[in-house]
Amino acid sequence: MAHFTARCTACHACVGKCPSRVLQPALLEYGLGGILQPLMAYTKGFCNYDCVICTQTCPSGALQSLTTAQKHMTQIGRVVLIEKLCIVRTNGTHCGACAEHCPTQAVTMVPFVDGVTIPVVNPDICVGCGGCEYICPTRPYRAIYVEGSTVQGVRKTFQKELHKESRIDSFGF
């Protein structure tokens, strides 16, 4: 965070180029010295997993240039679930939107009650993209959110779900 706030000139090059509009000008979130510097506003959008435009646009070096592969391993935040706010628990209904929008499987669904599944989180493999927070339907507070990191880290790897190709020789019965 200190690297970013010390170098960012609030030029808004990254804000203007952000295709998902997740980058927004800050008010007092960084203090008086950080007015208008960009921040991630997951209520407006989420950071596309494969997008590195902001890191390649920043003229001051506040955002260090990343390749897509580097970005996939960079952790800018960690997912937090407040299960008591989740509509699966409060309404006993299916949802899973958060898990569907998670590119790293940091949010997955597990059996809950009566065939309904509920999200569980693994913050260690979260990149902090905010897809889960953006799509969460609970209001006024989201049941799932990203807690930003003051220092970027490297997320742990995750296991991709293995899909075996099915071959049906006849009608299938």
C-alpha positions, 0 to 999 in steps of 0.5 A: 500500500505504501508503494502505491500511495507514494507513487500514484499521481491520481492521473486516472489512466488506470481508472479510464482504461479499466474495462470492468469499471472496478477502479474508482477514485477514492475519497478519504479511504487512503487519507487526505494524501490519497484523495482521487487515487484509484481504489477497487469498488466491488459494488461497481464491478470486479477485476477480470481475472485475465485483464492486466490493462491497469498495470500496463497503463500506469505511468508512475509505476504505482501499479507494477506491470504484470503479465497475465500469468503473474496476475493469476498468482498475485493476491490483492485481497482475500475472500471473507464469508459471513455465513449468517448473512448468506441467503442460502442460510437465511432463506434456505434457497439455492444460490451459488452465484459467488462460487460461479464467479470465482476464477480460482475456486476460492469459493466452492459449494458444499452440501447444506440441508435438503439438497441445498448447497452453501458456500465455503471459502479458501482465502489462501487461493483467492486473488481478491478479484471481487467477483464473489462480492460483486455478484452477491445478492444480499443487501444492504451488506454482502454475505461475501466480500474481499478484504484488501491486502496492504501488501500484495502477496502470492496466492497458493495454487489450486486444483483444477477440476478434472473433467473426464471425457465421457464416451457413449458407445450406444444409446447410453442405457 
